[in-house]
């Protein structure tokens, strides 16, 4: 290998020397030294020849001229690293819209599976009870002055009429039908500040008595009646008849407290043929019942008549 390197150096020197001869020739022409240069080149040429001969001998000994055995194929190289993505290309020019043929209508698809039931919402608030319908089960009324009910009506209970004292300023202002069998709960038997309940008496001695007999100073009985399959009841003052389409339960005379009394009472319709509580003829007073007369003025006369006792009727439908 050393000899091969020396040979390469000598070859380079020969080429350099050849190039240098032109330059030196020009210099010799200029300087007049051409002879000396030729001698140097001749010496160098002899040296090169000697080296070449020597190289041939060495190469023959070392076997450089013979071709060696072919080498084994090398292993495949590894895949290189993928290159970077190139820049996106520009959009091409838009083509003209073509006229497509209308497509056929598709067939209806199969129905999908049934969905799961939704969540139940909150329970609504219960509304208030409405008014009874046309068939509410019947109506009730009080038959003042009697202990029984007319035909077609059922007796709920019978009792006697009560109310606040006629001369009291306070207390209740209506007549009630008290039961004959009172039941007490918590109570105090001592008299104290409270409202009072008195029994009622007829007062017909000092006024006109329209009834078949005079019930003056007797206690007044009553009956609570129930009429099934009816929807309404009505007390009509100043008449003993009921309107068309209504059924008359009973009729009688309008009664209330005396106009001079401090405690006023409701107007009630006392049966035309009143009963009395047996054995009750005494003058205890309490809640009193007087007949009612019409007074002309704002009340037209006629058809009303001054001082005439007014009738009444209880009707159901």
Buried (B, 14 or more C-beta within 10 A) or exposed (E): EEBEEEBEEBEEBBEEBEEBBEEBEEBBEEEEEEEEBBEEBEEBEEEBEEBEEEBEEBBEEEEBEEEEEEEEEEEEEEEEEEEEEEEEEEEEEEEEEEEEEEEEEEEEEEEEEEEEEEEEEEEEEEEEEEEEEEEEEBBBBBBBBBBBBBEEBEEBEBBBBBBBBBEBEEBBEEBBBBEEEEEEEEEEEEEEEEEBBBBBBBBBEEEEBBBEEEBBBBBBBBBBBBBEEBBEBBBBEBEBEBEEEBBBBBBBBBBBBBEEBEBEBEBBBBBBEBBBBEEBEEEEBBBBBBBBBBEEEEEEEEEBEEEEBBBBBBBBB
